[in-house]
Amino acid sequence: MNRLRLILLLLLSPGLLTVPVFAQYYGVPVRMESRWSVGLQAGTLLMRTDVPQRAPGVQAGVWGGKNINRVLDLRLSIGYGTAQGLDLTPSSGFLLNTAYNGIAHPELGYDSADQVFHNFLYQGISADIGLALNLNRVFVTSGSEEWDLYVLAATGPQLYQTYINAINEGQNQRYDFGSVPTGDPVATREALLAQLDDTYETTGHRDPVNTTRFGPWAVNTTFTAGAGCRFYLREHLVAGVEGRTTWVADDLLDGREWLEDNRPSPETDRLFTICLLAGYRF
């Protein structure tokens, strides 16, 4: 009986020894542990609108995510962004714009003989939920746990307010844009910044038919596509960078939706963000 036990042990032991070797070195799938990540993000907001930006805006917010499997992550994001714009080209395409045509300021409206320099102050809050596809895990069944290269798609609501610097609020009078030199962008910019009081006292034009409102905020639906790279530092820390393009069902983020002949602009506004991410994984 003892000899039989010894023979069985010798026969089985090689197979027992090869199991961990095979699992470690020959690509047996290792299931990724399902974990949550939460963190902060901050970066730059760029806007493609009818009125050019004065300078890059600011974007900040919070984000969260959860591993669904090795390839897909659930992603959530809530952000706040703000930016200013100033057009250095005089415009006559404002006759339908309530910020300039006398609707907002009955006694201080501009008329068809005037020209204005469009400007805006944008403030927006967005929230979205979507999926991130980890490209470095698609064709790899193990390893690569310390970083992710991903693309994402998301959708969600956006609330925004836009304000226009249409009048000199302190002097209660409209601006004399006829004195602003044109043809030299530097001189035009300097003259405008010297004249504008930077109060942004007038609510930007809103579409009375297609705009949904929540108090003072206009409400939209957004669709976002993006890409990024995240690094897992030690066991719990996450850091990375992410870029996003957001399509908005609205052309009034800058308070303007008309061409010079007062026809509607053919494209809606779009947002671009580039943010640094930092977070905690648990």
C-alpha positions as CSV (number, residue, x, y, z in Angstrom):
1,M,0.0,0.0,0.0
2,N,2.8,2.4,0.8
3,R,4.5,1.7,-2.5
4,L,1.2,2.4,-4.4
5,R,0.9,5.7,-2.7
6,L,4.5,6.6,-3.6
7,I,3.9,5.7,-7.2
8,L,0.7,7.8,-7.4
9,L,2.5,10.8,-5.8
10,L,5.4,10.7,-8.3
11,L,3.0,10.4,-11.3
12,L,0.8,13.3,-10.2
13,S,3.6,15.7,-8.9
14,P,4.9,16.8,-12.4
15,G,1.4,17.8,-13.4
16,L,0.9,19.7,-10.2
17,L,4.2,21.6,-10.7
18,T,3.3,22.6,-14.3
19,V,0.0,24.3,-13.4
20,P,1.4,27.5,-11.9
21,V,4.1,27.7,-14.5
22,F,1.5,27.5,-17.3
23,A,-0.7,30.1,-15.7
24,Q,2.1,32.6,-15.1
25,Y,3.9,32.5,-18.4
26,Y,1.6,31.1,-21.1
27,G,-1.2,33.6,-21.4
28,V,-4.0,32.2,-19.2
29,P,-6.5,35.1,-18.9
30,V,-6.3,36.9,-15.6
31,R,-9.6,38.5,-14.7
32,M,-9.3,42.2,-13.9
33,E,-10.6,43.1,-10.5
34,S,-13.7,45.3,-10.7
35,R,-12.9,48.6,-9.0
36,W,-14.2,52.1,-8.7
37,S,-12.1,55.2,-9.3
38,V,-13.1,58.8,-8.4
39,G,-11.1,62.1,-8.9
40,L,-10.8,65.6,-10.0
41,Q,-10.0,67.2,-13.4
42,A,-8.9,70.6,-14.5
43,G,-7.7,72.0,-17.8
44,T,-8.6,74.2,-20.8
45,L,-11.9,74.9,-22.6
46,L,-11.9,75.8,-26.3
47,M,-15.1,76.8,-28.1
48,R,-15.9,76.7,-31.8
49,T,-18.5,79.4,-32.1
50,D,-19.5,82.3,-34.4
51,V,-17.6,84.7,-32.0
52,P,-13.9,84.0,-31.5
53,Q,-12.6,83.4,-28.0
54,R,-10.5,86.1,-26.4
55,A,-8.3,83.4,-24.7
56,P,-8.6,79.8,-23.8
57,G,-11.2,79.2,-21.1
58,V,-11.1,77.1,-18.0
59,Q,-12.7,73.7,-17.4
60,A,-12.8,71.8,-14.0
61,G,-14.9,69.1,-12.5
62,V,-15.1,65.6,-11.0
63,W,-15.1,62.2,-12.6
64,G,-15.8,58.6,-11.6
65,G,-15.4,55.2,-13.2
66,K,-15.9,51.5,-12.7
67,N,-14.3,48.5,-14.5
68,I,-17.0,46.5,-16.2
69,N,-14.5,44.0,-17.6
70,R,-10.9,44.1,-18.8
71,V,-11.9,46.1,-21.9
72,L,-14.8,48.4,-20.9
73,D,-15.1,51.0,-18.2
74,L,-18.2,52.9,-17.1
75,R,-17.4,56.6,-17.0
76,L,-19.2,59.5,-15.3
77,S,-18.2,63.2,-15.4
78,I,-19.5,66.5,-14.1
79,G,-17.8,69.7,-15.1
80,Y,-18.0,73.5,-15.1
81,G,-16.5,75.6,-17.8
82,T,-16.2,79.4,-18.5
83,A,-14.8,81.4,-21.4
84,Q,-15.0,84.8,-23.0
85,G,-15.1,85.8,-26.6
86,L,-14.5,89.0,-28.6
87,D,-14.9,89.5,-32.4
88,L,-12.4,92.0,-33.8
89,T,-14.5,92.4,-37.0
90,P,-17.5,94.8,-36.9
91,S,-20.8,93.3,-37.7
92,S,-24.2,94.3,-39.0
93,G,-25.7,90.9,-38.4
94,F,-27.4,91.7,-35.1
95,L,-30.9,92.9,-36.0
96,L,-32.5,89.7,-34.6
97,N,-30.3,89.6,-31.5
98,T,-32.2,90.7,-28.4
99,A,-29.0,91.8,-26.7
100,Y,-28.5,94.6,-29.2
101,N,-31.7,95.3,-31.1
102,G,-33.5,97.1,-28.2
103,I,-35.5,94.2,-26.8
104,A,-33.2,93.9,-23.7
105,H,-32.6,97.7,-23.5
106,P,-35.5,99.5,-25.2
107,E,-33.9,102.9,-25.0
108,L,-30.3,101.8,-25.8
109,G,-30.8,99.5,-28.8
110,Y,-28.5,99.6,-31.8
111,D,-30.2,100.2,-35.2
112,S,-29.5,99.2,-38.8
113,A,-27.1,102.1,-39.3
114,D,-24.8,100.8,-36.5
115,Q,-22.2,98.1,-36.3
116,V,-21.3,96.1,-33.2
117,F,-18.4,94.0,-32.1
118,H,-19.8,90.8,-30.8
119,N,-18.6,89.5,-27.5
120,F,-19.7,87.0,-24.8
121,L,-19.2,85.5,-21.4
122,Y,-20.1,81.8,-21.3
123,Q,-20.7,79.7,-18.2
124,G,-21.7,76.0,-18.5
125,I,-22.3,73.0,-16.4
126,S,-22.3,69.5,-18.0
127,A,-22.9,66.0,-16.7
128,D,-22.5,62.9,-18.8
129,I,-22.3,59.1,-18.6
130,G,-20.7,56.8,-21.1
131,L,-18.2,54.0,-21.9
132,A,-14.5,53.9,-22.2
133,L,-12.8,51.3,-24.4
134,N,-9.3,50.4,-23.2
135,L,-7.4,49.9,-26.4
136,N,-4.3,48.3,-24.7
137,R,-6.5,45.5,-23.3
138,V,-8.4,44.6,-26.5
139,F,-5.9,42.0,-27.8
140,V,-4.1,41.3,-24.5
141,T,-5.6,38.9,-22.0
142,S,-3.2,39.6,-19.1
143,G,-0.8,42.3,-17.9
144,S,-1.0,46.0,-18.8
145,E,-2.7,46.6,-15.5
146,E,-0.6,49.7,-14.6
147,W,-1.9,52.0,-17.5
148,D,-4.7,52.4,-20.0
149,L,-5.0,54.0,-23.4
150,Y,-8.7,54.5,-24.1
151,V,-11.3,56.1,-26.3
152,L,-14.7,57.1,-24.9
153,A,-18.2,58.1,-25.9
154,A,-20.8,59.8,-23.6
155,T,-24.0,61.7,-23.5
156,G,-25.8,63.9,-21.0
157,P,-27.4,67.2,-20.2
158,Q,-25.8,70.7,-20.3
159,L,-26.9,73.9,-18.6
160,Y,-25.4,77.2,-19.6
161,Q,-25.7,80.9,-19.3
162,T,-24.3,83.5,-21.8
163,Y,-24.0,87.2,-21.2
164,I,-23.2,90.0,-23.5
165,N,-21.4,93.3,-22.9
166,A,-23.8,95.4,-24.9
167,I,-23.9,98.7,-23.1
168,N,-21.8,100.8,-20.8
169,E,-23.7,100.0,-17.6
170,G,-22.1,102.7,-15.4
171,Q,-22.9,105.5,-17.9
172,N,-26.2,103.9,-19.0
173,Q,-25.4,104.4,-22.7
174,R,-24.6,102.2,-25.7
175,Y,-21.1,102.0,-27.0
176,D,-19.7,104.2,-29.8
177,F,-18.2,101.4,-31.8
178,G,-17.9,103.8,-34.8
179,S,-14.7,105.2,-33.1
180,V,-13.0,101.8,-33.1
181,P,-10.3,101.5,-35.8
182,T,-10.5,98.5,-38.1
183,G,-8.0,96.8,-40.3
184,D,-5.3,96.4,-37.6
185,P,-6.3,93.6,-35.2
186,V,-3.9,94.8,-32.5
187,A,-5.2,98.4,-32.6
188,T,-8.8,97.1,-32.8
189,R,-8.4,94.9,-29.8
190,E,-6.7,97.7,-27.7
191,A,-9.5,100.2,-28.6
192,L,-12.2,97.7,-27.7
193,L,-10.7,96.7,-24.4
194,A,-10.3,100.3,-23.5
195,Q,-13.9,101.0,-24.2
196,L,-15.7,97.9,-23.0
197,D,-16.4,98.0,-19.2
198,D,-16.3,94.2,-18.9
199,T,-19.6,94.0,-17.0
200,Y,-21.5,91.5,-19.3
201,E,-24.8,92.9,-18.0
202,T,-27.1,91.6,-20.8
203,T,-28.4,88.1,-21.0
204,G,-27.5,86.5,-24.4
205,H,-30.2,85.9,-27.0
206,R,-32.1,82.6,-26.6
207,D,-34.3,80.8,-29.0
208,P,-37.9,81.2,-27.7
209,V,-39.1,78.0,-29.5
210,N,-36.3,75.5,-29.2
211,T,-34.7,76.4,-25.9
212,T,-35.6,74.6,-22.7
213,R,-34.9,76.5,-19.5
214,F,-34.2,75.6,-15.9
215,G,-34.4,78.9,-14.0
216,P,-31.8,81.3,-15.6
217,W,-30.1,78.3,-17.4
218,A,-30.6,77.1,-20.9
219,V,-30.7,73.3,-21.1
220,N,-29.2,71.1,-23.9
221,T,-28.3,67.5,-24.7
222,T,-24.7,66.9,-25.5
223,F,-22.8,64.1,-27.2
224,T,-19.1,63.6,-26.4
225,A,-16.2,61.7,-28.0
226,G,-12.7,61.6,-26.5
227,A,-9.5,59.8,-25.8
228,G,-7.0,59.7,-23.0
229,C,-4.3,57.9,-21.1
230,R,-4.4,57.0,-17.4
231,F,-1.6,55.7,-15.2
232,Y,-2.1,53.7,-12.0
233,L,0.5,54.9,-9.5
234,R,1.1,52.4,-6.7
235,E,-2.2,50.6,-5.7
236,H,-4.7,53.4,-5.3
237,L,-3.5,56.6,-7.1
238,V,-4.6,57.4,-10.7
239,A,-3.2,60.2,-12.9
240,G,-3.7,61.0,-16.6
241,V,-4.7,63.3,-19.4
242,E,-8.0,63.4,-21.4
243,G,-9.2,65.3,-24.4
244,R,-12.9,65.6,-25.4
245,T,-15.0,67.0,-28.2
246,T,-18.6,67.9,-27.3
247,W,-21.4,68.4,-29.8
248,V,-24.1,70.7,-28.5
249,A,-27.7,70.9,-29.8
250,D,-27.5,74.7,-29.7
251,D,-25.9,77.6,-31.6
252,L,-26.2,80.3,-28.9
253,L,-23.4,79.4,-26.5
254,D,-21.8,82.7,-27.7
255,G,-25.1,84.5,-27.9
256,R,-25.0,84.7,-31.8
257,E,-26.5,82.4,-34.4
258,W,-26.7,84.6,-37.5
259,L,-24.5,85.4,-40.4
260,E,-23.9,89.0,-41.6
261,D,-27.1,88.9,-43.7
262,N,-29.1,87.8,-40.7
263,R,-29.5,84.2,-42.0
264,P,-29.0,81.4,-39.4
265,S,-25.5,80.1,-39.1
266,P,-25.2,76.6,-40.7
267,E,-23.4,74.9,-37.8
268,T,-24.1,74.6,-34.1
269,D,-21.4,75.4,-31.5
270,R,-18.9,72.8,-30.3
271,L,-16.7,72.5,-27.2
272,F,-13.2,71.1,-26.8
273,T,-11.5,70.3,-23.5
274,I,-8.1,69.1,-22.5
275,C,-7.8,68.1,-18.8
276,L,-5.4,66.6,-16.4
277,L,-6.9,63.9,-14.2
278,A,-6.0,62.8,-10.7
279,G,-7.9,60.3,-8.6
280,Y,-8.2,57.5,-6.1
281,R,-9.0,53.8,-6.9
282,F,-10.6,51.6,-4.4
